[in-house]
Amino acid sequence: MGEHLIHLEAQLLEVKLKGTFRHAGATRDQGESVWVKAERNGVAGFGEGCPRSYVSGDDLDSSVQWIQEHSASGEWHFDSVEELKGWSEKNAHRIDAYPAAWCAVEMAFLDLFAREENCSVEKLLGLNGCERQGHYTAVLGDEKEWKFTHLVDHYLVRGFSDFKVKLSGNLKKDQGKLEILKERCGQQGVSEVRVRLDANNLWDGRCADAIAHLKALDGPIAAVEEPVGPRDVDDIFEVQAATALPVILDESLCTLGDLSLYKHSEGKLIANIKISKTGGLLRALRLIEELKKLAWPIIVGCHVGETSLLTRAALIAASAAGENLIGHEGAFGDYLVEREPADPVLKFGRNGLLDLERPYFLTTVRGLKVVPKENWDLGFGVQCRMPKSSDDGKPLLLTFEAADQYKIHYRVWGRTKGEDVLVVLHGGMSHSGWQAPLAQALRSVNPNLSVVAPDRRGCGLNEKRGDFGSVRLVIEDVLRHIQLLKRSFARVHLAGWCQGCQYASIAAAELGDTLTSLTLLTPGFFWNERFRSVIRVAEKTFLHMISEFKLKPDPNQAYVPIPMESTDFTFEEEWLDFIEKDELKTTAVTMKTINIMDEIQELSWGAILQTSLPTLCVLAEQDRIVDNNKVQQFIGHMFSDSNGNRLVKFPGSHAIHFEKPAGLADEILGFIKKASTR
């Protein structure tokens, strides 16, 4: 295996959470991981670690830097598990400072070595008889009462009976949580539940307060996690003795050295083992081995925002814990995380069970996915990728003033003066930055062409996100911009994508020969039945909730959600990542804007039929938003060999400029060239 060196790549991974998770130690709306790829001869293994300064003292940026420095030094040219173990044992003190970073590195090597040997990580490590099953705990964060209640109901409906409740330090609020849990259990006929509390070092240096608070809580409590300062042995044992509650050690137990602090204790202690904080799977297994000798109960835990890769690795640790295992946390998958660079997504099912000993089923936007149990016999069995950052081509960011002094931002790829400029109007949820791949593809073929993409009023970089102003203003913005560009360019070609085609059609009808050509990319004249149904249901539900709860929303507030998701645009992973991370996309609009959108769409129907400009229309064959048949029925007569207009179809999704920028650029450039000579 040593003929070629292993290439190691590390980067930050910040996955977006579907909500905000709160506890006494932190508030999170995104995960924070170190993501590592180890590759040799075309075979790649992946690893993950979650640095947490309040747990083990490491942080995200320094962890990535630590990996990059050690990788560049040539220290990690391992060819076997034995060499990996040897370095880990000799450099324990260095790993103690960066446990999550080493965890990610070690996992990547283990995954790679196992894939090269065509076996599972378990087999690679000689762990025979491992069960790939997890029975998970319901974790309840420090949430508002309504959300806490909703989560309790959700877990109970799913058959959970093991709960972990995050404490706030407010006695009334914490007691309320226990009462809600008791009341909802009674309502759903659940009689036997186990509840443990997690204080996240809430009473660091205040042992007496911790004891008073815990004693005042009324309810069946099985244990309390980290009530006082990390590794504060005296306070830990004082709490345990005063409350008679077993104390769960998380931040207080990261290494074998930490374990030595408690070896001679007669108190009731429970270990919470997390692969990342212990410094990797091998060190976690070693720690579990020692804990079993001491007959300690063990919980295998997780960090908020972990991906399915760490979930899979933790199954190995849970199996190693055997009969000592009393709890398992994690496997939240896409219950919690919007998207992760790992497939398949691992998440618990009924009764909190994740069972990979049989075919694993999960629902996706494309339907039911079945993963055979043999999938886990190669490496960790999780197919991962390195998320990519899209290149926007470094356009100029400029502004012009609208008729009402509102500033419109726009991007320019190329010169601000010249012969030809293509103006591209974006869709409803997007902004001008989404046109970057097309702009770069166009200019790679014709560097003399300038591409301009404005942000619509209320979108992108513009103020008052979600407020389109008025029908006339949002149309005049386009007209004014084109007229300004006409002063600097001999020919202005107008294009729209999706909803942008509506505005482009209206502008083309009003400006006529001021423009040289019109291009319609997946034109949003008519939504398909699926998308129309989504819009109808979303609007109906939203208005019903306003009425039911007697809300009085501010008419100028963008509170109406746009019922779209990333997979409506594309299924390509790189662009799904881009859309999810995009902080400039419009996700909510005012109620007035909803009406403006509907009005613009209707106006575009008449406008497109009035235009006599040379017109190119591009349809996407797998469009999940636009009704291609209706578009063809409505404007198909405009396209014939005799008039030079073109209607073409591309294989791909709605965001065809993401998936086929080069082919699309060739089509547009050829069309523009002919239109310019008419």
C-alpha positions as CSV (number, residue, x, y, z in Angstrom):
1,M,0.0,0.0,0.0
2,G,3.0,2.3,0.4
3,E,3.7,2.9,-3.3
4,H,1.8,6.2,-3.3
5,L,1.5,8.8,-0.6
6,I,-1.8,9.6,0.9
7,H,-3.2,13.0,0.1
8,L,-4.9,14.6,3.1
9,E,-7.4,17.5,2.8
10,A,-9.1,19.3,5.7
11,Q,-11.7,22.0,5.8
12,L,-14.3,23.6,8.0
13,L,-17.8,22.1,7.8
14,E,-20.7,24.3,9.0
15,V,-23.9,22.5,8.3
16,K,-27.1,24.5,8.7
17,L,-29.5,23.3,11.4
18,K,-33.3,23.3,10.8
19,G,-33.7,25.2,14.0
20,T,-31.8,26.8,16.9
21,F,-30.7,24.3,19.6
22,R,-30.0,25.8,23.1
23,H,-28.4,24.6,26.3
24,A,-26.6,26.3,29.1
25,G,-23.2,26.0,27.4
26,A,-24.1,27.2,23.9
27,T,-26.8,28.2,21.4
28,R,-26.4,26.8,17.9
29,D,-28.1,27.3,14.5
30,Q,-25.3,25.4,12.7
31,G,-23.0,22.5,13.2
32,E,-19.3,23.0,13.4
33,S,-17.0,20.2,12.3
34,V,-13.6,19.5,10.9
35,W,-14.0,17.5,7.7
36,V,-11.1,15.4,6.4
37,K,-10.5,13.4,3.2
38,A,-7.6,10.9,2.9
39,E,-7.1,9.7,-0.7
40,R,-4.7,7.3,-2.4
41,N,-4.9,5.8,-5.8
42,G,-8.4,7.1,-6.4
43,V,-9.7,5.6,-3.1
44,A,-10.9,8.0,-0.5
45,G,-11.8,7.8,3.2
46,F,-13.5,10.5,5.2
47,G,-13.4,11.6,8.8
48,E,-15.1,14.2,11.1
49,G,-14.5,15.9,14.4
50,C,-16.4,18.5,16.3
51,P,-14.1,21.0,18.1
52,R,-15.8,22.5,21.2
53,S,-13.9,25.0,23.2
54,Y,-16.2,24.5,26.2
55,V,-15.8,20.7,26.1
56,S,-12.2,19.9,25.3
57,G,-10.6,23.4,24.7
58,D,-10.1,23.1,20.9
59,D,-11.7,25.3,18.3
60,L,-12.6,25.1,14.6
61,D,-10.0,27.3,12.9
62,S,-7.0,26.1,15.0
63,S,-8.0,22.5,14.5
64,V,-8.0,22.8,10.7
65,Q,-4.6,24.6,10.9
66,W,-3.2,21.9,13.2
67,I,-4.2,19.2,10.6
68,Q,-2.7,21.2,7.7
69,E,0.6,21.8,9.5
70,H,1.0,18.2,10.5
71,S,0.0,16.9,7.1
72,A,2.5,19.2,5.4
73,S,5.3,18.1,7.8
74,G,5.1,14.5,6.5
75,E,4.4,13.0,9.9
76,W,1.3,11.2,8.8
77,H,2.5,9.0,6.0
78,F,0.8,5.9,7.6
79,D,0.4,2.7,5.7
80,S,-1.4,0.6,8.3
81,V,-3.6,0.7,11.4
82,E,-0.6,-0.3,13.4
83,E,1.3,2.8,12.3
84,L,-1.7,5.0,13.0
85,K,-2.1,3.5,16.5
86,G,1.6,3.9,17.1
87,W,1.6,7.6,16.3
88,S,-1.5,8.1,18.4
89,E,0.0,6.5,21.4
90,K,3.3,8.3,21.2
91,N,1.7,11.7,20.7
92,A,-1.2,11.4,23.2
93,H,-0.4,14.9,24.7
94,R,-0.6,16.5,21.3
95,I,-3.9,14.8,20.6
96,D,-5.2,15.9,24.0
97,A,-4.9,19.5,22.8
98,Y,-6.7,18.8,19.5
99,P,-8.9,15.8,20.0
100,A,-11.5,16.6,17.4
101,A,-8.9,17.3,14.7
102,W,-7.2,14.0,15.3
103,C,-10.6,12.2,15.4
104,A,-11.3,13.5,11.9
105,V,-7.8,12.5,10.7
106,E,-8.0,9.0,12.3
107,M,-11.4,8.3,10.9
108,A,-10.4,9.3,7.4
109,F,-7.4,6.9,7.6
110,L,-9.5,4.1,9.0
111,D,-12.1,4.6,6.3
112,L,-9.4,4.6,3.6
113,F,-7.6,1.6,4.9
114,A,-10.8,-0.4,5.2
115,R,-11.9,0.5,1.7
116,E,-8.4,-0.5,0.3
117,E,-8.8,-3.8,2.1
118,N,-12.4,-4.2,0.9
119,C,-13.7,-4.6,4.4
120,S,-15.6,-2.7,7.1
121,V,-13.8,-0.6,9.7
122,E,-15.0,-3.1,12.3
123,K,-13.2,-5.9,10.5
124,L,-10.1,-3.8,9.9
125,L,-9.9,-3.3,13.7
126,G,-10.5,-7.0,14.5
127,L,-13.8,-6.2,16.2
128,N,-15.8,-9.3,15.4
129,G,-19.5,-9.6,16.3
130,C,-20.2,-5.8,16.3
131,E,-23.8,-5.0,16.2
132,R,-24.7,-2.0,14.1
133,Q,-27.6,-0.9,16.1
134,G,-28.5,2.1,18.2
135,H,-31.4,2.7,20.5
136,Y,-31.4,6.5,20.9
137,T,-32.4,9.0,23.6
138,A,-34.8,11.9,23.0
139,V,-32.9,15.1,23.7
140,L,-34.9,18.2,24.7
141,G,-33.1,21.5,24.5
142,D,-33.7,24.6,26.6
143,E,-36.6,25.7,24.4
144,K,-39.7,27.9,24.7
145,E,-42.6,26.1,26.3
146,W,-44.6,25.6,23.0
147,K,-41.6,24.2,21.2
148,F,-40.6,22.0,24.1
149,T,-44.1,20.6,24.2
150,H,-44.1,20.0,20.5
151,L,-40.8,18.1,20.7
152,V,-42.0,16.0,23.6
153,D,-45.2,15.0,21.7
154,H,-43.0,14.2,18.6
155,Y,-40.7,11.9,20.6
156,L,-43.6,10.2,22.3
157,V,-45.5,9.6,19.1
158,R,-42.3,8.0,17.7
159,G,-42.2,5.6,20.7
160,F,-39.3,7.1,22.8
161,S,-39.1,6.3,26.5
162,D,-35.6,7.6,27.3
163,F,-35.3,11.4,27.7
164,K,-32.5,13.9,28.3
165,V,-33.7,17.3,29.4
166,K,-31.4,20.4,29.2
167,L,-31.6,22.6,32.2
168,S,-31.8,26.4,32.2
169,G,-31.0,27.2,35.8
170,N,-34.4,28.8,36.2
171,L,-36.2,26.6,38.7
172,K,-39.7,27.5,37.5
173,K,-38.8,26.9,33.9
174,D,-37.0,23.6,34.6
175,Q,-39.8,22.3,36.8
176,G,-42.2,23.3,34.1
177,K,-40.3,21.1,31.6
178,L,-40.6,18.1,33.9
179,E,-44.3,18.8,34.4
180,I,-44.9,19.1,30.6
181,L,-43.1,15.8,30.0
182,K,-45.2,14.1,32.7
183,E,-48.5,15.6,31.4
184,R,-47.8,14.7,27.8
185,C,-46.8,11.1,28.8
186,G,-50.1,10.7,30.6
187,Q,-52.0,12.1,27.7
188,Q,-50.4,9.6,25.3
189,G,-50.6,6.7,27.7
190,V,-46.9,6.3,28.2
191,S,-46.3,5.1,31.8
192,E,-42.6,4.3,31.9
193,V,-40.0,6.8,30.9
194,R,-36.5,7.5,32.1
195,V,-35.4,11.1,32.5
196,R,-31.9,12.4,32.9
197,L,-30.9,16.0,33.2
198,D,-28.0,17.9,31.6
199,A,-26.8,21.1,33.2
200,N,-23.8,21.7,30.9
201,N,-21.6,22.9,33.8
202,L,-24.3,25.5,34.7
203,W,-23.2,25.8,38.3
204,D,-19.5,26.0,37.8
205,G,-18.1,27.1,41.2
206,R,-21.6,27.1,42.7
207,C,-22.0,23.6,44.1
208,A,-24.5,24.7,46.8
209,D,-26.7,26.2,44.1
210,A,-26.6,23.1,42.0
211,I,-27.7,20.9,45.0
212,A,-30.5,23.3,45.9
213,H,-31.8,23.4,42.4
214,L,-31.7,19.7,41.9
215,K,-33.3,18.9,45.2
216,A,-36.1,21.3,44.4
217,L,-37.0,19.6,41.2
218,D,-40.0,17.3,41.5
219,G,-40.0,14.3,39.3
220,P,-38.5,10.9,38.5
221,I,-34.9,11.8,37.7
222,A,-32.4,9.0,36.8
223,A,-29.2,11.1,36.7
224,V,-27.7,14.5,36.2
225,E,-25.0,15.4,33.7
226,E,-22.2,17.9,34.4
227,P,-23.9,20.0,37.1
228,V,-20.7,21.8,38.2
229,G,-17.3,22.7,36.7
230,P,-15.5,20.3,34.4
231,R,-13.3,17.9,36.4
232,D,-14.2,19.6,39.6
233,V,-13.9,16.3,41.5
234,D,-14.9,17.6,44.9
235,D,-18.0,19.4,43.7
236,I,-19.0,16.5,41.5
237,F,-18.9,14.1,44.5
238,E,-20.6,16.6,46.8
239,V,-23.5,16.9,44.3
240,Q,-23.8,13.2,44.0
241,A,-23.8,12.6,47.7
242,A,-26.3,15.3,48.5
243,T,-28.8,14.5,45.8
244,A,-28.2,10.7,45.6
245,L,-28.3,11.2,41.8
246,P,-25.7,9.5,39.6
247,V,-23.5,12.1,37.9
248,I,-22.9,11.8,34.2
249,L,-19.4,12.9,33.2
250,D,-19.1,14.6,29.8
251,E,-16.7,17.5,29.7
252,S,-15.2,16.0,32.9
253,L,-14.1,12.8,31.1
254,C,-12.3,13.1,27.8
255,T,-9.2,11.1,28.3
256,L,-7.7,8.2,30.3
257,G,-6.0,10.8,32.4
258,D,-9.3,12.2,33.3
259,L,-10.6,8.8,34.3
260,S,-7.8,8.5,36.9
261,L,-9.4,11.3,38.8
262,Y,-12.4,9.1,39.6
263,K,-11.0,5.6,39.8
264,H,-11.0,5.4,43.6
265,S,-14.4,7.0,44.0
266,E,-17.3,5.1,45.6
267,G,-19.8,7.6,44.1
268,K,-22.3,6.7,41.4
269,L,-20.7,8.0,38.1
270,I,-21.7,7.4,34.5
271,A,-19.5,8.1,31.5
272,N,-20.7,10.0,28.4
273,I,-18.3,9.0,25.6
274,K,-18.2,11.0,22.4
275,I,-15.9,9.9,19.7
276,S,-14.8,13.4,18.8
277,K,-14.0,14.7,22.3
278,T,-12.0,11.6,23.2
279,G,-9.7,12.1,20.2
280,G,-11.0,9.5,17.8
281,L,-12.5,6.0,17.7
282,L,-9.4,4.1,18.8
283,R,-9.0,6.2,22.0
284,A,-12.8,6.0,22.6
285,L,-12.6,2.2,22.4
286,R,-9.6,2.2,24.8
287,L,-11.5,4.4,27.3
288,I,-14.6,2.1,27.0
289,E,-12.4,-0.9,27.7
290,E,-11.1,0.7,31.0
291,L,-14.6,1.8,32.0
292,K,-15.9,-1.7,31.6
293,K,-13.2,-3.0,33.9
294,L,-14.5,-0.5,36.5
295,A,-18.1,-1.6,35.8
296,W,-19.1,2.0,34.9
297,P,-22.4,2.5,33.1
298,I,-21.7,4.1,29.7
299,I,-23.6,6.5,27.5
300,V,-22.4,7.0,23.9
301,G,-23.1,10.7,23.2
302,C,-22.8,13.1,20.3
303,H,-22.3,16.8,19.6
304,V,-25.0,19.0,18.1
305,G,-24.7,19.1,14.3
306,E,-22.7,15.9,13.9
307,T,-23.1,14.3,10.5
308,S,-24.0,10.7,9.7
309,L,-20.3,9.8,9.5
310,L,-19.8,10.3,13.2
311,T,-23.2,8.6,13.8
312,R,-21.9,5.5,12.0
313,A,-18.5,5.6,13.9
314,A,-20.4,5.9,17.2
315,L,-22.3,2.6,16.5
316,I,-18.9,0.8,16.8
317,A,-18.3,2.4,20.2
318,A,-21.8,1.6,21.4
319,S,-21.4,-2.0,20.4
320,A,-18.0,-2.1,22.3
321,A,-19.7,-0.9,25.4
322,G,-21.9,-4.0,25.4
323,E,-23.9,-4.5,28.6
324,N,-22.5,-1.4,30.1
325,L,-24.3,0.8,27.6
326,I,-27.3,2.5,29.2
327,G,-27.9,5.3,26.7
328,H,-27.1,6.4,23.2
329,E,-27.4,9.9,21.8
330,G,-27.4,11.2,18.2
331,A,-28.6,9.9,14.9
332,F,-30.7,13.1,14.3
333,G,-29.9,13.1,10.6
334,D,-32.1,15.4,8.7
335,Y,-34.5,15.9,11.6
336,L,-31.9,18.5,12.7
337,V,-29.5,19.1,9.8
338,E,-30.6,20.7,6.6
339,R,-27.9,19.0,4.4
340,E,-24.7,17.1,5.0
341,P,-22.0,15.9,2.7
342,A,-22.6,12.3,3.6
343,D,-24.9,9.7,2.1
344,P,-27.0,7.9,3.3
345,V,-28.3,10.1,6.0
346,L,-28.5,8.1,9.3
347,K,-31.3,8.8,11.6
348,F,-33.4,7.0,14.3
349,G,-36.8,5.6,13.5
350,R,-39.6,4.2,15.6
351,N,-38.7,3.7,19.3
352,G,-35.5,5.6,18.6
353,L,-34.0,2.7,16.8
354,L,-31.4,2.8,14.1
355,D,-30.8,-0.7,12.8
356,L,-28.2,-1.3,10.1
357,E,-28.3,-5.1,10.6
358,R,-31.1,-5.2,8.1
359,P,-32.0,-3.1,5.1
360,Y,-32.1,0.6,6.0
361,F,-35.0,2.6,4.6
362,L,-35.2,6.4,4.4
363,T,-37.4,8.8,2.4
364,T,-35.9,11.3,0.2
365,V,-37.3,14.0,-2.2
366,R,-36.8,11.4,-4.9
367,G,-38.8,8.7,-3.1
368,L,-38.0,5.8,-0.9
369,K,-34.3,4.8,-0.7
370,V,-33.3,1.3,0.4
371,V,-29.7,0.7,1.6
372,P,-28.8,-3.0,1.9
373,K,-27.0,-4.1,5.1
374,E,-24.0,-5.1,3.0
375,N,-23.4,-1.4,2.3
376,W,-21.7,-1.1,5.8
377,D,-19.1,-3.7,5.0
378,L,-16.9,-1.3,3.1
379,G,-15.2,1.3,5.3
380,F,-17.8,3.2,7.3
381,G,-20.2,2.6,4.5
382,V,-21.0,6.3,4.2
383,Q,-20.3,8.0,0.9
384,C,-18.9,11.4,1.5
385,R,-17.6,14.4,-0.4
386,M,-15.7,17.6,0.2
387,P,-18.1,20.5,-0.1
388,K,-17.0,23.0,-2.7
389,S,-17.2,26.8,-2.6
390,S,-18.6,28.2,-5.8
391,D,-16.6,30.7,-7.8
392,D,-18.5,33.9,-8.7
393,G,-15.9,35.2,-11.1
394,K,-15.3,38.3,-9.0
395,P,-17.8,40.6,-10.7
396,L,-18.0,44.3,-10.1
397,L,-20.7,45.2,-7.5
398,L,-22.4,48.5,-8.6
399,T,-25.6,50.3,-7.9
400,F,-28.0,52.6,-9.7
401,E,-30.8,54.8,-8.3
402,A,-34.4,53.9,-9.0
403,A,-37.1,56.4,-9.7
404,D,-37.9,56.6,-6.0
405,Q,-34.2,56.9,-4.9
406,Y,-34.1,53.2,-4.0
407,K,-30.7,51.8,-4.6
408,I,-30.6,48.7,-6.9
409,H,-27.4,46.6,-6.7
410,Y,-26.2,44.7,-9.7
411,R,-23.2,42.6,-10.7
412,V,-21.1,43.1,-13.8
413,W,-18.9,40.5,-15.4
414,G,-16.7,42.2,-17.9
415,R,-16.5,45.8,-19.1
416,T,-19.0,48.5,-18.2
417,K,-18.9,49.8,-21.8
418,G,-18.8,48.1,-25.1
419,E,-20.7,46.6,-28.0
420,D,-22.9,43.8,-26.4
421,V,-24.2,43.4,-22.9
422,L,-26.5,40.6,-21.8
423,V,-28.8,41.6,-18.9
424,V,-30.0,38.5,-16.9
425,L,-33.0,38.9,-14.5
426,H,-33.1,36.3,-11.7
427,G,-36.0,34.2,-10.3
428,G,-38.2,34.7,-7.3
429,M,-36.1,33.2,-4.5
430,S,-32.7,33.9,-6.0
431,H,-30.6,37.0,-6.7
432,S,-28.0,38.2,-9.2
433,G,-25.2,36.0,-7.8
434,W,-27.0,32.9,-9.1
435,Q,-26.1,34.0,-12.6
436,A,-22.3,33.6,-12.0
437,P,-21.8,30.2,-13.6
438,L,-23.6,31.3,-16.8
439,A,-21.8,34.6,-16.9
440,Q,-18.4,33.0,-16.6
441,A,-19.3,30.4,-19.2
442,L,-20.4,33.1,-21.6
443,R,-17.3,35.2,-21.1
444,S,-15.0,32.2,-21.4
445,V,-16.1,31.9,-25.0
446,N,-16.7,35.5,-25.8
447,P,-14.7,37.8,-23.4
448,N,-16.0,40.9,-25.3
449,L,-19.5,40.2,-24.0
450,S,-20.4,41.9,-20.7
451,V,-23.0,40.2,-18.5
452,V,-25.1,42.3,-16.1
453,A,-27.4,40.8,-13.4
454,P,-29.4,43.1,-11.2
455,D,-30.9,42.2,-7.8
456,R,-34.6,42.8,-7.9
457,R,-36.1,45.3,-5.5
458,G,-36.4,43.5,-2.2
459,C,-33.9,40.8,-3.1
460,G,-30.2,40.0,-2.7
461,L,-28.1,42.9,-1.6
462,N,-31.0,45.4,-1.8
463,E,-32.8,46.8,1.2
464,K,-36.1,45.7,2.6
465,R,-35.7,42.0,1.8
466,G,-39.0,40.5,0.6
467,D,-40.7,43.8,-0.2
468,F,-41.1,44.4,-4.0
469,G,-42.5,47.9,-3.5
470,S,-45.3,48.0,-6.1
471,V,-46.0,46.5,-9.5
472,R,-45.0,49.7,-11.3
473,L,-41.9,50.3,-9.4
474,V,-40.5,46.8,-9.8
475,I,-41.1,47.0,-13.6
476,E,-39.7,50.5,-13.8
477,D,-36.5,49.3,-12.1
478,V,-35.9,47.0,-15.0
479,L,-36.8,49.6,-17.7
480,R,-34.6,52.2,-16.1
481,H,-31.6,49.9,-15.8
482,I,-31.8,48.9,-19.5
483,Q,-32.1,52.5,-20.5
484,L,-29.0,53.3,-18.5
485,L,-27.0,50.5,-20.0
486,K,-28.1,51.5,-23.5
487,R,-26.0,54.7,-23.0
488,S,-22.9,52.5,-22.6
489,F,-23.5,49.6,-25.0
490,A,-24.4,49.4,-28.6
491,R,-26.7,46.4,-28.1
492,V,-28.6,45.3,-25.1
493,H,-29.7,41.7,-25.0
494,L,-32.3,40.9,-22.3
495,A,-32.6,37.5,-20.6
496,G,-34.7,36.1,-17.7
497,W,-34.6,33.0,-15.7
498,C,-37.8,31.5,-14.2
499,Q,-39.7,34.4,-12.7
500,G,-37.2,36.8,-14.3
501,C,-38.7,35.8,-17.6
502,Q,-41.9,37.5,-16.5
503,Y,-40.1,40.8,-16.0
504,A,-38.1,40.4,-19.1
505,S,-41.2,39.9,-21.2
506,I,-42.9,43.0,-19.8
507,A,-39.8,45.0,-20.4
508,A,-39.4,43.7,-23.9
509,A,-43.0,44.6,-24.7
510,E,-42.5,48.2,-23.4
511,L,-39.0,48.9,-24.8
512,G,-39.3,47.2,-28.2
513,D,-36.3,48.0,-30.5
514,T,-34.3,49.4,-27.6
515,L,-33.4,45.8,-27.1
516,T,-31.7,43.5,-29.6
517,S,-32.9,40.1,-28.4
518,L,-34.8,38.3,-25.7
519,T,-33.8,35.0,-24.0
520,L,-36.1,33.0,-21.8
521,L,-34.5,30.4,-19.5
522,T,-36.9,27.9,-18.0
523,P,-39.6,30.6,-18.2
524,G,-41.9,30.8,-15.3
525,F,-45.1,31.7,-17.1
526,F,-47.0,28.7,-15.8
527,W,-46.2,26.6,-12.7
528,N,-46.7,22.9,-12.9
529,E,-49.4,21.2,-10.9
530,R,-47.1,20.0,-8.2
531,F,-45.7,23.5,-7.6
532,R,-49.1,25.2,-7.9
533,S,-50.4,22.8,-5.3
534,V,-47.5,23.5,-2.9
535,I,-48.2,27.3,-3.3
536,R,-52.0,26.9,-2.7
537,V,-51.5,24.7,0.3
538,A,-48.8,27.0,1.8
539,E,-50.9,30.2,1.4
540,K,-54.0,28.6,2.7
541,T,-52.3,27.1,5.7
542,F,-50.5,30.4,6.4
543,L,-53.6,32.5,6.3
544,H,-55.5,30.0,8.4
545,M,-52.8,30.2,11.1
546,I,-53.0,34.0,11.1
547,S,-56.8,33.8,11.6
548,E,-56.7,31.0,14.1
549,F,-54.2,32.6,16.4
550,K,-55.6,36.1,15.8
551,L,-52.3,37.5,14.7
552,K,-51.9,41.0,13.4
553,P,-48.8,40.9,11.2
554,D,-47.1,44.1,10.1
555,P,-48.0,44.5,6.4
556,N,-44.4,45.7,5.7
557,Q,-42.8,42.7,7.3
558,A,-41.6,39.8,5.1
559,Y,-43.3,37.0,7.0
560,V,-44.8,34.8,4.3
561,P,-42.5,31.9,3.5
562,I,-41.6,31.1,-0.1
563,P,-42.6,27.4,-0.3
564,M,-39.5,26.2,-2.2
565,E,-36.6,24.0,-1.3
566,S,-33.2,23.5,-2.9
567,T,-34.1,20.3,-4.8
568,D,-36.8,22.3,-6.7
569,F,-33.8,23.8,-8.6
570,T,-31.3,21.0,-9.0
571,F,-30.1,17.7,-7.6
572,E,-26.4,18.4,-8.1
573,E,-24.7,18.3,-4.7
574,E,-22.4,21.3,-5.3
575,W,-25.3,23.6,-6.1
576,L,-27.6,22.2,-3.4
577,D,-24.8,23.2,-1.0
578,F,-24.6,26.6,-2.6
579,I,-28.3,27.2,-2.2
580,E,-28.5,26.1,1.4
581,K,-25.6,28.3,2.4
582,D,-26.8,31.3,0.4
583,E,-27.6,34.1,2.9
584,L,-28.8,36.4,0.2
585,K,-31.7,34.3,-1.1
586,T,-35.2,35.4,-0.4
587,T,-37.0,33.0,1.9
588,A,-39.9,35.2,3.0
589,V,-41.9,38.1,1.5
590,T,-44.6,40.5,2.5
591,M,-48.3,39.7,1.7
592,K,-48.2,42.6,-0.7
593,T,-45.3,41.0,-2.5
594,I,-47.3,37.8,-3.0
595,N,-50.0,39.9,-4.8
596,I,-47.3,41.7,-6.8
597,M,-45.8,38.3,-7.9
598,D,-49.3,37.1,-9.1
599,E,-50.0,40.3,-10.9
600,I,-46.6,40.3,-12.7
601,Q,-47.1,36.8,-13.8
602,E,-50.5,37.7,-15.4
603,L,-49.1,40.8,-17.0
604,S,-46.3,38.7,-18.6
605,W,-48.8,36.5,-20.4
606,G,-50.0,39.4,-22.5
607,A,-46.5,41.0,-22.8
608,I,-44.7,38.0,-24.3
609,L,-47.3,37.7,-27.0
610,Q,-46.7,41.4,-28.0
611,T,-42.9,41.2,-28.4
612,S,-41.5,41.0,-31.9
613,L,-37.8,40.7,-30.7
614,P,-35.7,37.7,-31.8
615,T,-36.4,35.3,-29.0
616,L,-34.7,32.2,-27.6
617,C,-36.5,29.9,-25.2
618,V,-34.7,27.2,-23.2
619,L,-36.7,24.6,-21.4
620,A,-35.4,22.1,-18.9
621,E,-36.7,18.6,-19.4
622,Q,-36.7,17.7,-15.7
623,D,-38.1,21.0,-14.5
624,R,-39.9,20.6,-11.1
625,I,-41.4,24.1,-11.2
626,V,-42.4,25.1,-14.7
627,D,-45.2,23.5,-16.7
628,N,-43.3,23.0,-20.0
629,N,-46.3,21.7,-21.8
630,K,-48.4,24.8,-21.1
631,V,-45.4,27.1,-22.0
632,Q,-45.1,25.4,-25.3
633,Q,-48.9,25.5,-25.9
634,F,-48.9,29.2,-25.1
635,I,-45.8,30.5,-27.0
636,G,-44.9,27.6,-29.2
637,H,-46.2,29.4,-32.3
638,M,-43.6,32.1,-31.8
639,F,-40.8,29.7,-32.8
640,S,-40.2,28.6,-36.4
641,D,-37.3,28.3,-38.8
642,S,-38.7,31.2,-40.8
643,N,-38.5,33.8,-38.1
644,G,-35.2,32.7,-36.6
645,N,-36.6,32.3,-33.1
646,R,-35.5,29.2,-31.3
647,L,-37.0,26.9,-28.7
648,V,-34.6,24.3,-27.3
649,K,-34.7,21.7,-24.6
650,F,-31.9,20.8,-22.3
651,P,-31.7,17.7,-20.2
652,G,-31.6,18.9,-16.6
653,S,-33.4,20.6,-13.8
654,H,-34.9,24.1,-13.4
655,A,-31.5,25.7,-12.6
656,I,-30.2,24.8,-16.0
657,H,-27.5,27.5,-15.8
658,F,-26.1,25.6,-12.7
659,E,-26.0,22.2,-14.4
660,K,-25.3,23.1,-18.1
661,P,-23.6,26.5,-18.2
662,A,-21.2,25.6,-21.1
663,G,-23.9,24.2,-23.4
664,L,-26.3,27.0,-22.4
665,A,-23.6,29.6,-23.1
666,D,-23.0,28.2,-26.6
667,E,-26.7,28.3,-27.4
668,I,-27.1,31.9,-26.1
669,L,-23.9,33.2,-27.9
670,G,-25.0,31.6,-31.2
671,F,-28.4,33.2,-30.9
672,I,-27.1,36.6,-29.9
673,K,-24.7,36.6,-32.8
674,K,-27.5,36.0,-35.3
675,A,-29.8,38.5,-33.6
676,S,-27.2,41.2,-33.7
677,T,-26.9,40.9,-37.5
678,R,-30.6,41.1,-38.3
